[in-house]
């Protein structure tokens, strides 16, 4: 198996808990990657402090200082490309990206979304799952496309929803799963097991038409 050390740029908007999970996985040698920079569209968020504590360049690019979404995205491309990353990681980055930005990083940008996509795209996923009465909920790693939360799926973690659950308890349990499967999916890219070609995802050289599921700390392909 060929493992290359990936150069990452991580985009955040808040506390950076998934960023911390990636930093920890790298430190534990479970993830073969280097984080070249962390970029936040909001100043003074906890995720920037996490980056600084790990010795990673922490860059603030406040979207409020730009007159348009396009202008912000063009400057963001400039900041990212200076780092020459192999992969762009969206980790709680609360921005809808322009088509030009997505096209620029086609096949090189992953996101994590707190639902079992295609269910519950968008915001407030945990409360919506409770309201819908679903028996299972979870989180999805996917490649980014022009459709919001609509890119090709890579990996999902699944948890059972109990009668005692509320949006807060669901969020806490889903967060725990996020911190496991996001570094796992990134490591698949480092191992050259995972790639996207012409909007088709391949895992171990086979078309990935249904994402593997992480359930009860085990990986299932069913």
N, CA and C of each residue as an Amber inpcrd file, in Angstrom:
protein
   666
   0.8380000  -1.2000000   0.0000000   0.0000000   0.0000000   0.0000000
   0.8730000   1.2510000   0.0000000   0.5730000   2.1490000  -0.9120000
   1.3120000   3.4060000  -1.0000000   0.6570000   4.4540000  -0.1100000
   1.4290000   5.0090000   0.7970000   0.9190000   6.0550000   1.6770000
   1.7740000   7.2970000   1.4970000   1.1490000   8.3690000   1.0500000
   1.8420000   9.6490000   0.9240000   1.3250000  10.5830000   2.0090000
   2.1910000  11.4610000   2.4630000   1.7710000  12.4050000   3.5030000
   1.0700000  13.5770000   2.8300000  -0.2220000  13.6700000   3.0570000
  -1.0350000  14.6960000   2.4030000  -0.7950000  16.0640000   3.0100000
  -0.7760000  17.0760000   2.1730000  -0.7980000  18.4540000   2.6380000
  -2.2460000  18.9370000   2.6470000  -2.7020000  19.3760000   3.8230000
  -4.0870000  19.7910000   4.0060000  -4.1790000  21.2850000   4.2840000
  -5.2630000  21.8860000   3.8320000  -5.7190000  23.1720000   4.3490000
  -7.1030000  22.9380000   4.9290000  -7.3030000  23.3570000   6.1680000
  -8.5700000  23.1410000   6.8590000  -9.3020000  24.4770000   6.9870000
 -10.5620000  24.4880000   6.5680000 -11.4020000  25.6870000   6.6420000
 -12.3980000  25.5230000   7.7780000 -12.4820000  26.5380000   8.6310000
 -13.3530000  26.4750000   9.8100000 -14.1380000  27.7840000   9.9440000
 -15.1630000  27.7130000  10.8080000 -15.9020000  28.9240000  11.1670000
 -16.1320000  29.0290000  12.6670000 -15.7310000  28.0130000  13.4310000
 -16.0890000  28.0090000  14.8450000 -15.0790000  27.3250000  15.7290000
 -15.5760000  26.3890000  16.5540000 -14.7480000  25.8410000  17.6330000
 -13.6490000  24.9090000  17.1440000 -13.8470000  24.2980000  15.9830000
 -12.7820000  23.4780000  15.4220000 -12.6030000  22.1280000  16.0840000
 -13.6940000  21.5090000  16.5250000 -13.5450000  20.2010000  17.1800000
 -13.1010000  19.1310000  16.1800000 -13.5810000  19.1940000  14.9520000
 -13.1060000  18.2440000  13.9410000 -11.6630000  18.5330000  13.5510000
 -11.2950000  19.8010000  13.5230000  -9.8940000  20.1630000  13.3210000
  -9.0300000  19.5080000  14.3890000  -9.4740000  19.5700000  15.6590000
  -8.6960000  18.9830000  16.7420000  -8.5800000  17.4740000  16.5770000
  -9.6620000  16.8460000  16.1170000  -9.6190000  15.3970000  15.8920000
  -8.5860000  15.0500000  14.8200000  -8.4740000  15.8870000  13.7980000
  -7.4920000  15.6630000  12.7280000  -6.0760000  15.8930000  13.2620000
  -5.8900000  16.9630000  14.0330000  -4.5870000  17.2300000  14.6540000
  -4.1720000  16.0450000  15.5260000  -5.1030000  15.5380000  16.3240000
  -4.7980000  14.4280000  17.2300000  -4.4740000  13.1530000  16.4570000
  -5.1950000  12.9130000  15.3600000  -4.9400000  11.7070000  14.5550000
  -3.5620000  11.7640000  13.9120000  -3.1450000  12.9530000  13.4880000
  -1.8090000  13.1200000  12.9280000  -0.7510000  12.8650000  14.0130000
  -0.9810000  13.4270000  15.1980000  -0.0280000  13.2590000  16.3000000
   0.0910000  11.7870000  16.7160000  -1.0190000  11.0560000  16.6070000
  -1.0250000   9.6340000  16.9700000  -0.5470000   8.7430000  15.8290000
  -0.1370000   9.3620000  14.7290000   0.3460000   8.6480000  13.5380000
  -0.7150000   7.7250000  12.9450000  -1.9740000   8.1020000  13.1480000
  -3.0820000   7.3900000  12.5090000  -3.4710000   8.0560000  11.1910000
  -2.9770000   9.2580000  10.9700000  -3.2810000  10.0150000   9.7610000
  -1.9850000  10.5690000   9.1980000  -1.6790000  10.1800000   7.9680000
  -0.4430000  10.6190000   7.3100000  -0.7190000  11.9270000   6.5700000
  -0.5880000  13.0260000   7.2940000  -0.9130000  14.3330000   6.7210000
  -0.1830000  15.4330000   7.4710000  -0.0580000  16.5640000   6.8050000
   0.4230000  17.8040000   7.4110000  -0.6350000  18.8680000   7.1670000
  -0.9930000  19.5870000   8.2090000  -1.9130000  20.7160000   8.0290000
  -1.0690000  21.9520000   7.7460000  -1.1520000  22.4380000   6.5230000
  -0.3330000  23.5770000   6.1110000  -0.8650000  24.8910000   6.6670000
  -2.1930000  24.9810000   6.8070000  -2.8050000  26.1970000   7.3460000
  -4.2440000  25.9040000   7.7340000  -4.7190000  26.6650000   8.7100000
  -6.1400000  26.6830000   9.0680000  -6.6590000  28.0820000   8.7610000
  -7.7560000  28.1460000   8.0360000  -8.3270000  29.4340000   7.6280000
  -9.7500000  29.5290000   8.1570000 -10.0500000  30.6190000   8.8520000
 -11.3910000  30.8650000   9.3750000 -11.9830000  32.1210000   8.7370000
 -13.2750000  32.0540000   8.4330000 -13.9620000  33.2460000   7.9200000
 -14.5000000  34.1110000   9.0530000 -14.2560000  33.6760000  10.2920000
 -14.6750000  34.4570000  11.4520000 -13.4680000  34.6610000  12.3650000
 -13.2630000  35.8800000  12.8580000 -12.1080000  36.1350000  13.7250000
 -12.3280000  35.5860000  15.1240000 -11.2340000  35.2680000  15.7820000
 -11.2200000  34.9720000  17.2220000 -12.0340000  33.7460000  17.6160000
 -12.1850000  32.7920000  16.7100000 -12.8950000  31.5610000  17.0800000
 -11.9150000  30.5800000  17.7010000 -12.4590000  29.6230000  18.4380000
 -11.6180000  28.6840000  19.1910000 -10.7480000  27.8430000  18.2650000
 -11.2610000  27.5550000  17.0740000 -10.4890000  26.7380000  16.1440000
  -9.1540000  27.3610000  15.7740000  -9.0960000  28.6880000  15.7000000
  -7.8350000  29.3660000  15.4030000  -6.8330000  29.1590000  16.5450000
  -7.3320000  29.2110000  17.7800000  -6.4600000  28.9630000  18.9400000
  -5.9640000  27.5180000  18.9470000  -6.8200000  26.5830000  18.5370000
  -6.3890000  25.1840000  18.4550000  -5.2340000  25.0470000  17.4600000
  -5.3590000  25.7190000  16.3170000  -4.2990000  25.6580000  15.3090000
  -2.9990000  26.2310000  15.8570000  -3.0920000  27.3920000  16.4870000
  -1.8940000  28.0410000  17.0230000  -1.2220000  27.1710000  18.0750000
  -2.0280000  26.5090000  18.9060000  -1.4710000  25.6410000  19.9430000
  -0.7090000  24.4640000  19.3440000  -1.1100000  24.0630000  18.1320000
  -0.4480000  22.9410000  17.4530000   0.6620000  23.4150000  16.5200000
   0.9550000  24.7130000  16.5390000   2.0200000  25.2420000  15.6910000
   1.6430000  25.3410000  14.2210000   0.3450000  25.4410000  13.9430000
  -0.1400000  25.5160000  12.5650000  -0.4940000  26.9620000  12.2360000
  -0.0770000  27.4750000  11.0740000  -0.4720000  28.8260000  10.6950000
  -1.9840000  29.0030000  10.7300000  -2.4460000  30.0190000  11.4410000
  -3.8720000  30.2940000  11.6100000  -4.1970000  31.6240000  10.9320000
  -5.0490000  31.5550000   9.9260000  -5.3280000  32.7120000   9.0790000
  -6.7980000  33.0950000   9.2330000  -7.0510000  34.3770000   9.4570000
  -8.4210000  34.8920000   9.4770000  -8.6940000  35.6360000   8.1800000
  -9.7820000  35.2350000   7.5240000 -10.2320000  35.9120000   6.3160000
 -11.7110000  36.2250000   6.5410000 -11.9660000  37.4000000   7.1390000
 -13.3160000  37.7580000   7.5710000 -14.1860000  38.0660000   6.3540000
 -15.2320000  37.2410000   6.1690000 -16.0920000  37.4370000   4.9880000
 -16.8230000  38.7710000   5.0140000 -16.9510000  39.3620000   6.2030000
 -17.6500000  40.6500000   6.3010000 -16.8470000  41.7890000   5.6660000
 -15.5670000  41.5540000   5.4080000 -14.7230000  42.5870000   4.8050000
 -14.7730000  42.5780000   3.2800000 -15.6260000  41.7190000   2.7080000
 -15.6970000  41.6010000   1.2510000 -17.0880000  41.9910000   0.7730000
 -17.1220000  42.6480000  -0.3710000 -18.3950000  43.1890000  -0.8560000
 -19.2630000  42.1450000  -1.5300000 -18.6850000  40.9930000  -1.8410000
 -19.4810000  39.9510000  -2.4910000 -18.9340000  38.5790000  -2.1190000
 -19.7740000  37.5630000  -2.2860000 -19.3560000  36.1860000  -2.0620000
 -18.2280000  35.8070000  -3.0200000 -18.3410000  36.2840000  -4.2600000
 -17.3300000  35.9800000  -5.2720000 -15.9700000  36.5630000  -4.8940000
 -15.9840000  37.7960000  -4.3850000 -14.7240000  38.4390000  -3.9990000
 -14.0690000  37.6920000  -2.8390000 -14.8840000  37.2690000  -1.8710000
 -14.3430000  36.4980000  -0.7540000 -13.7360000  35.1900000  -1.2420000
 -14.4720000  34.4820000  -2.0980000 -14.0010000  33.1780000  -2.5550000
 -12.7170000  33.3010000  -3.3720000 -12.5880000  34.3520000  -4.1520000
 -11.3570000  34.5340000  -4.9250000 -10.1630000  34.7730000  -4.0100000
 -10.3570000  35.5390000  -2.9520000  -9.2650000  35.7460000  -2.0010000
  -8.9600000  34.4660000  -1.2270000 -10.0050000  33.6940000  -0.9350000
  -9.8090000  32.4260000  -0.2530000  -9.0040000  31.4640000  -1.1330000
  -9.3110000  31.4190000  -2.4160000  -8.5260000  30.5970000  -3.3530000
  -7.0600000  31.0230000  -3.3200000  -6.8340000  32.3320000  -3.3300000
  -5.4580000  32.8490000  -3.2930000  -4.7280000  32.3700000  -2.0320000
  -5.4000000  32.4620000  -0.8820000  -4.7790000  32.0440000   0.3810000
  -4.5010000  30.5440000   0.3910000  -5.4610000  29.7600000  -0.0980000
  -5.2970000  28.3080000  -0.1050000  -4.1730000  27.8920000  -1.0360000
  -4.1710000  28.4490000  -2.2500000  -3.2190000  27.9920000  -3.2620000
  -1.7740000  28.3120000  -2.8900000  -1.5640000  29.3120000  -2.0470000
  -0.2060000  29.5760000  -1.5710000   0.3420000  28.3870000  -0.7680000
  -0.5480000  27.5910000  -0.1970000  -0.1320000  26.4440000   0.6280000
   0.0740000  25.1780000  -0.2030000  -0.3600000  25.1920000  -1.4510000
  -0.2340000  24.0400000  -2.3630000  -0.7590000  22.7460000  -1.7310000
  -2.0020000  22.7380000  -1.2820000  -2.5260000  21.5520000  -0.6070000
  -2.9280000  20.4590000  -1.5890000  -2.8910000  19.2240000  -1.0920000
  -3.4390000  18.0930000  -1.8290000  -4.9430000  17.9790000  -1.6350000
  -5.4130000  18.4310000  -0.4570000  -6.8070000  18.2380000  -0.0870000
  -7.2730000  19.4210000   0.7480000  -8.5020000  19.8700000   0.4700000
  -9.1370000  20.9300000   1.2560000 -10.1560000  20.2590000   2.1680000
 -10.0930000  20.5720000   3.4590000 -10.9720000  19.9610000   4.4470000
 -11.9010000  21.0320000   5.0170000 -13.1900000  20.8720000   4.7850000
 -14.1790000  21.7540000   5.3970000 -14.5840000  21.1520000   6.7350000
 -14.3200000  21.8780000   7.8040000 -14.5750000  21.3750000   9.1550000
 -15.4090000  22.4130000   9.9100000 -16.7080000  22.3610000   9.6750000
 -17.5810000  23.3750000  10.2640000 -17.4050000  24.7250000   9.6020000
 -17.1810000  24.7230000   8.2890000 -17.0240000  25.9670000   7.5350000
 -18.4020000  26.3850000   7.0460000 -18.9570000  27.4310000   7.6480000
 -20.3630000  27.7820000   7.4450000 -20.5180000  28.8260000   6.3320000
 -20.0370000  28.4440000   5.1630000 -20.1670000  29.3090000   3.9940000
 -20.6740000  28.4870000   2.8170000 -21.6100000  29.0380000   2.0550000
 -22.0020000  28.4330000   0.7910000 -20.9910000  28.8980000  -0.2570000
 -20.3350000  27.9410000  -0.8970000 -19.2320000  28.2460000  -1.7980000
 -19.7380000  28.4780000  -3.2230000 -19.0730000  29.3780000  -3.9260000
 -19.4520000  29.6670000  -5.3070000 -19.0520000  28.5120000  -6.2240000
 -19.7120000  28.4530000  -7.3710000 -19.4190000  27.3990000  -8.3440000
 -17.9620000  27.4410000  -8.7860000 -17.4170000  28.6410000  -8.9540000
 -16.0230000  28.7640000  -9.3870000 -15.0710000  28.1780000  -8.3510000
 -15.3690000  28.4020000  -7.0710000 -14.5240000  27.8660000  -6.0060000
 -14.5770000  26.3380000  -6.0210000 -15.7770000  25.7870000  -6.1060000
 -15.9380000  24.3320000  -6.1070000 -15.2340000  23.7150000  -7.3110000
 -15.3670000  24.3510000  -8.4640000 -14.7320000  23.8230000  -9.6770000
 -13.2090000  23.8460000  -9.5530000 -12.6740000  24.8790000  -8.8980000
 -11.2230000  25.0210000  -8.7530000 -10.6260000  23.8520000  -7.9660000
 -11.4040000  23.3300000  -7.0040000 -10.9030000  22.2400000  -6.1560000
 -11.6880000  20.9370000  -6.3900000 -12.2090000  20.7810000  -7.5790000
 -13.0020000  19.5900000  -7.8860000 -12.2180000  18.3050000  -7.6140000
 -12.8150000  17.4230000  -6.8110000 -12.1580000  16.1600000  -6.4730000
 -11.1090000  16.2730000  -5.3910000 -10.9330000  17.4800000  -4.8140000
  -9.8880000  17.6810000  -3.7970000 -10.4470000  18.3410000  -2.5380000
 -11.7730000  18.2680000  -2.3490000 -12.3700000  18.9590000  -1.2100000
 -13.4140000  18.0680000  -0.5390000 -13.2120000  17.8280000   0.7570000
 -14.1200000  17.0100000   1.5520000 -14.8560000  17.8700000   2.5700000
 -16.0860000  17.4460000   2.8690000 -16.8890000  18.0860000   3.9010000
 -17.4680000  17.0020000   4.8070000 -17.8390000  17.4040000   6.0130000
 -18.5370000  16.4930000   6.9140000 -19.8510000  17.1510000   7.3050000
 -20.9270000  16.3660000   7.2290000 -22.2710000  16.9170000   7.4730000
 -22.9920000  16.0540000   8.5040000 -23.6110000  16.6760000   9.5220000
 -24.2000000  15.9170000  10.6230000 -25.5840000  15.3480000  10.3130000
 -25.6430000  14.4800000   9.3270000 -26.8400000  13.6840000   9.0560000
 -26.4260000  12.5410000   8.1490000 -27.3530000  11.6180000   7.9510000
 -27.1270000  10.5380000   6.9970000 -27.6400000  11.0110000   5.6400000
 -26.7840000  11.7400000   4.9410000 -27.1790000  12.2510000   3.6300000
 -27.6270000  11.0960000   2.7350000 -28.6370000  11.3370000   1.8650000
 -29.2070000  12.6370000   1.5000000 -30.2720000  13.1810000   2.4420000
 -30.5060000  12.5380000   3.5890000 -31.4760000  13.0730000   4.5400000
 -30.9260000  14.3180000   5.2370000 -31.8040000  15.2740000   5.4730000
 -31.5260000  16.4410000   6.3240000 -30.3190000  17.2520000   5.8660000
 -30.3580000  17.6690000   4.6190000 -29.3600000  18.6330000   4.1580000
 -29.6010000  19.9660000   4.8650000 -28.5580000  20.7890000   4.9580000
 -28.7300000  22.1050000   5.5680000 -28.5110000  22.0910000   7.0650000
 -29.2260000  22.9720000   7.7680000 -28.9780000  23.2400000   9.1840000
 -29.9640000  22.5070000  10.0870000 -29.6780000  22.5570000  11.4060000
 -30.5760000  22.0340000  12.4520000 -30.9100000  20.5590000  12.2310000
 -29.9110000  19.7900000  11.8390000 -30.1680000  18.4110000  11.4370000
 -30.6490000  17.5390000  12.5940000 -30.1480000  17.7880000  13.7880000
 -30.4760000  16.9050000  14.9140000 -31.9330000  17.0950000  15.3430000
 -32.3810000  18.3270000  15.4430000 -33.7770000  18.5710000  15.7890000
 -34.7050000  18.0520000  14.6980000 -34.3010000  18.2210000  13.4500000
 -35.1260000  17.7200000  12.3430000 -35.2140000  16.1940000  12.3690000
 -34.1260000  15.5350000  12.7660000 -34.1670000  14.0810000  12.8860000
 -35.1240000  13.6550000  13.9950000 -35.0900000  14.3490000  15.1330000
 -36.0190000  14.0790000  16.2290000 -37.4550000  14.2870000  15.7590000
 -37.7030000  15.4240000  15.1100000 -39.0650000  15.7550000  14.6700000
 -39.6000000  14.7490000  13.6570000 -38.6840000  14.2020000  12.8470000
 -39.1040000  13.2530000  11.8130000 -39.3120000  11.8480000  12.3690000
 -38.8590000  11.6300000  13.5990000 -39.0490000  10.3300000  14.2260000
 -38.1970000   9.2230000  13.6310000 -37.0300000   9.5670000  13.1050000
 -36.1850000   8.5420000  12.4970000 -35.5920000   7.6340000  13.5680000
 -35.3340000   6.4030000  13.1890000 -34.7590000   5.4280000  14.1270000
 -33.2340000   5.4920000  14.1590000 -32.6510000   5.9850000  13.0630000
 -31.1910000   6.1080000  12.9840000 -30.8080000   7.4900000  12.4690000
 -29.6930000   7.9600000  12.9600000 -29.1670000   9.2780000  12.5910000
 -27.6540000   9.1160000  12.4840000 -26.9540000  10.1650000  12.1110000
 -25.5050000  10.0280000  12.0330000 -24.8530000  11.1710000  11.3150000
 -23.7610000  10.8400000  10.6170000 -22.9100000  11.8580000  10.0100000
 -22.3140000  11.2900000   8.7370000 -22.0600000  12.1790000   7.7690000
 -21.5770000  11.7750000   6.4510000 -20.3600000  12.5880000   6.0450000
 -19.3130000  11.9150000   5.5670000 -18.2060000  12.5600000   4.8730000
 -18.4970000  12.4680000   3.3770000 -18.3520000  13.5910000   2.6870000
 -18.6480000  13.5880000   1.2470000 -17.7330000  14.5610000   0.5190000
 -17.5370000  14.2900000  -0.7610000 -16.8690000  15.2610000  -1.6120000
 -17.8060000  16.4430000  -1.8520000 -17.2270000  17.5970000  -2.0530000
 -18.0180000  18.8110000  -2.2330000 -18.3500000  18.9990000  -3.7070000
 -19.6260000  19.2910000  -3.9670000 -20.0860000  19.6110000  -5.3150000
 -20.8220000  20.9490000  -5.2670000 -21.3620000  21.3550000  -6.4120000
 -22.0910000  22.6200000  -6.4690000 -23.4130000  22.5720000  -5.7170000
 -23.9000000  21.3790000  -5.4360000 -25.1510000  21.2290000  -4.6930000
 -24.8550000  21.2010000  -3.2090000 -25.5320000  22.0250000  -2.4340000
 -25.3020000  22.1000000  -0.9970000 -25.5120000  20.7330000  -0.3550000
 -24.4820000  20.2340000   0.3240000 -24.5260000  18.9280000   0.9900000
 -24.9360000  17.8190000   0.0220000 -24.5900000  17.9860000  -1.2610000
 -25.0630000  17.0510000  -2.2690000 -23.9880000  16.3110000  -3.0280000
 -22.7250000  16.4590000  -2.6420000 -21.6470000  15.8110000  -3.3710000
 -21.5940000  14.3150000  -3.1030000 -20.7810000  13.5890000  -3.8720000
 -20.6780000  12.1300000  -3.7300000 -20.2820000  11.7120000  -2.3100000
 -20.9810000  10.6970000  -1.8050000 -20.7900000  10.2490000  -0.4260000
 -19.5680000   9.3350000  -0.3200000 -18.8720000   9.4310000   0.8230000
 -17.6410000   8.6790000   1.0520000 -17.7900000   7.6850000   2.2000000
 -18.3140000   8.1490000   3.3320000 -18.3270000   7.3420000   4.5520000
 -19.3830000   7.9040000   5.4830000 -20.1360000   7.0070000   6.1580000
 -21.1440000   7.4410000   7.1220000 -20.9630000   6.6960000   8.4380000
 -21.2190000   7.4050000   9.5400000 -21.3200000   6.7680000  10.8500000
 -22.7790000   6.8080000  11.2660000 -23.2720000   5.6830000  11.7810000
 -24.6880000   5.5210000  12.0880000 -24.8620000   5.2690000  13.5840000
 -25.8130000   5.9880000  14.1980000 -26.1740000   5.7450000  15.5950000
 -27.6800000   5.5570000  15.6810000 -28.1050000   4.7920000  16.6800000
 -29.5370000   4.6100000  16.9250000 -30.0770000   5.8170000  17.6900000
 -31.2840000   6.2180000  17.3530000 -31.9700000   7.2860000  18.0690000
 -32.8820000   6.6520000  19.1070000 -32.7310000   7.0550000  20.3680000
 -33.5460000   6.4880000  21.4470000 -34.6660000   7.4540000  21.8230000
 -35.6250000   6.9470000  22.5730000 -36.7330000   7.8040000  23.0180000
 -36.2640000   8.8830000  23.9800000 -35.1020000   8.6490000  24.5960000
 -34.5790000   9.6320000  25.5520000 -33.7970000  10.7550000  24.8530000
 -33.5080000  10.5910000  23.5840000 -32.6740000  11.5700000  22.8840000
 -33.4120000  12.8790000  22.6480000 -32.6510000  13.9540000  22.7170000
 -33.1010000  15.2540000  22.2250000 -32.0180000  15.7810000  21.2940000
 -32.2310000  16.9690000  20.7550000 -31.2740000  17.4960000  19.7770000
 -29.8760000  17.6220000  20.3640000 -29.7860000  17.9830000  21.6420000
 -28.4690000  18.1820000  22.2690000 -27.7390000  16.8580000  22.4600000
 -28.4520000  15.8360000  22.9570000 -27.7850000  14.5480000  23.1610000
 -27.4010000  13.9190000  21.8280000 -28.2640000  14.0810000  20.8240000
 -27.9230000  13.5680000  19.5010000 -26.6700000  14.2530000  18.9670000
 -26.6210000  15.5640000  19.1250000 -25.4620000  16.3100000  18.6320000
 -24.1800000  15.8150000  19.2880000 -24.2150000  15.5840000  20.5890000
 -23.0200000  15.1250000  21.3070000 -22.5750000  13.7510000  20.8030000
 -23.5330000  12.8680000  20.5910000 -23.1820000  11.5170000  20.1500000
 -22.7010000  11.5110000  18.7030000 -23.3190000  12.3450000  17.8770000
 -22.8690000  12.4470000  16.4840000 -21.4740000  13.0520000  16.4200000
 -21.2160000  14.0560000  17.2550000 -19.8850000  14.6650000  17.2910000
 -18.8030000  13.6190000  17.5450000 -19.0660000  12.7130000  18.4630000
 -18.0830000  11.6670000  18.7710000 -17.7660000  10.8410000  17.5240000
 -18.7910000  10.5740000  16.7310000 -18.5910000   9.7890000  15.5190000
 -17.8490000  10.5890000  14.4460000 -18.1530000  11.8830000  14.3690000
 -17.4460000  12.7460000  13.4130000 -15.9430000  12.6590000  13.6190000
 -15.5470000  12.6960000  14.8720000 -14.1210000  12.7480000  15.1980000
 -13.4120000  11.4400000  14.8770000 -14.1830000  10.3630000  14.6870000
 -13.6150000   9.0800000  14.2740000 -13.5250000   8.9860000  12.7520000
 -14.6300000   9.2900000  12.0630000 -14.6780000   8.9500000  10.6300000
 -14.0340000  10.0080000   9.7310000 -13.9160000  11.2620000  10.1880000
 -13.2940000  12.2560000   9.2990000 -11.8060000  11.9590000   9.1010000
 -11.0360000  11.7700000  10.1750000  -9.6330000  11.3720000   9.9540000
  -9.5080000  10.0650000   9.1770000 -10.4420000   9.1290000   9.3950000
 -10.4130000   7.8570000   8.6910000 -10.5320000   8.0670000   7.1840000
 -11.4860000   8.8900000   6.7660000 -11.6860000   9.1460000   5.3360000
 -10.4870000   9.8700000   4.7270000  -9.9160000  10.8050000   5.4640000
  -8.7390000  11.5290000   4.9600000  -7.5580000  10.5670000   4.7920000
  -7.4150000   9.6460000   5.7330000  -6.3460000   8.6570000   5.6390000
  -6.5340000   7.7670000   4.4110000  -7.7650000   7.4710000   4.0320000
  -7.9980000   6.7000000   2.8080000  -7.4250000   7.4200000   1.5950000
  -7.5400000   8.7560000   1.5920000  -6.9460000   9.5280000   0.4910000
  -5.4260000   9.4200000   0.5480000  -4.8620000   9.5350000   1.7530000
  -3.4060000   9.4250000   1.9070000  -2.9070000   8.0620000   1.4420000
  -3.6940000   7.0250000   1.6820000  -3.3250000   5.6730000   1.2700000
  -3.6190000   5.4150000  -0.2090000  -4.1420000   6.4400000  -0.8800000
  -4.5250000   6.3500000  -2.2970000  -5.5950000   5.2810000  -2.5220000
  -6.3730000   5.0200000  -1.4900000  -7.5060000   4.1030000  -1.6110000
  -8.7450000   4.8410000  -2.1130000  -8.8360000   6.1370000  -1.8000000
 -10.0320000   6.9230000  -2.1060000  -9.6900000   8.0440000  -3.0660000
 -10.4980000   8.1760000  -4.1100000 -10.3370000   9.3120000  -5.0320000
 -11.6380000   9.5340000  -5.7820000 -11.7690000  10.7250000  -6.3230000
 -12.9340000  11.0400000  -7.1400000 -12.4590000  11.4190000  -8.5390000
 -13.0510000  10.7710000  -9.5530000 -12.7240000  11.0320000 -10.9510000
 -14.0280000  11.2620000 -11.6920000 -14.1710000  12.4540000 -12.3030000
 -15.3850000  12.7810000 -13.0740000 -16.6480000  12.5520000 -12.2470000
 -16.6220000  13.0240000 -11.0100000 -17.7700000  12.9710000 -10.0920000
 -18.1070000  11.5550000  -9.6200000 -17.2850000  10.5800000  -9.9610000
 -17.4670000   9.2230000  -9.4560000 -16.3950000   8.9360000  -8.4030000
 -16.8450000   8.4930000  -7.2330000 -15.9210000   8.1510000  -6.1620000
 -15.4940000   6.6900000  -6.3030000 -14.2060000   6.4610000  -6.1000000
 -13.6520000   5.1070000  -6.1340000 -12.9890000   4.8140000  -4.7950000
 -13.2580000   3.6350000  -4.2530000 -12.5860000   3.1470000  -3.0560000
 -11.9700000   1.8020000  -3.3970000 -10.6740000   1.7090000  -3.2060000
  -9.9340000   0.4940000  -3.5750000 -10.1840000   0.1160000  -5.0350000
 -10.1850000   1.1560000  -5.8840000 -10.3040000   1.0320000  -7.3420000
 -11.6740000   0.5540000  -7.8100000 -12.6390000   0.4780000  -6.8920000
 -13.9910000   0.0800000  -7.2530000 -14.9350000   1.2760000  -7.1100000
 -15.8940000   1.4370000  -8.0340000 -16.8550000   2.5360000  -7.8940000
 -17.5980000   2.4360000  -6.5610000 -17.6530000   3.5510000  -5.8660000
 -18.2980000   3.5700000  -4.5500000 -19.7080000   4.1360000  -4.7340000
 -20.6660000   3.2560000  -4.8970000 -22.0410000   3.6850000  -5.1540000
 -22.8710000   3.7880000  -3.8840000 -22.3900000   3.1570000  -2.8170000
 -23.0300000   3.2640000  -1.5120000 -21.9370000   3.3740000  -0.4650000
 -21.9660000   4.3970000   0.3800000 -20.8340000   4.6190000   1.2930000
 -20.7490000   3.5430000   2.3690000 -19.5360000   3.1270000   2.7430000
 -19.3800000   2.2390000   3.9060000 -19.9710000   2.8980000   5.1540000
 -20.4000000   2.0640000   6.0900000 -21.0150000   2.5460000   7.3270000
 -20.1500000   2.1650000   8.5210000 -19.9320000   3.1450000   9.3990000
 -19.2360000   2.9110000  10.6660000 -20.3190000   2.7670000  11.7350000
 -20.4890000   1.5350000  12.2410000 -21.5620000   1.2400000  13.1820000
 -20.9740000   0.4580000  14.3500000 -21.2030000   0.9670000  15.5600000
 -20.6930000   0.2730000  16.7640000 -19.2040000  -0.0340000  16.6640000
 -18.4530000   0.9830000  16.1950000 -16.9960000   0.8910000  16.1040000
 -16.5220000  -0.1910000  15.1520000 -17.3400000  -0.4870000  14.1330000
 -16.9520000  -1.4310000  13.0960000 -17.3590000  -0.8800000  11.7480000
 -16.5780000  -1.2170000  10.7270000 -16.8390000  -0.7500000   9.3740000
 -17.6060000  -1.8210000   8.6200000 -18.7130000  -1.4150000   8.0260000
 -19.5370000  -2.3290000   7.2440000 -19.7210000  -1.7630000   5.8540000
 -19.6170000  -2.6030000   4.8390000 -19.8060000  -2.1810000   3.4560000
 -21.2270000  -2.4190000   2.9670000 -22.0850000  -2.9100000   3.8630000
 -23.4610000  -3.2000000   3.4650000 -24.3360000  -1.9690000   3.6090000
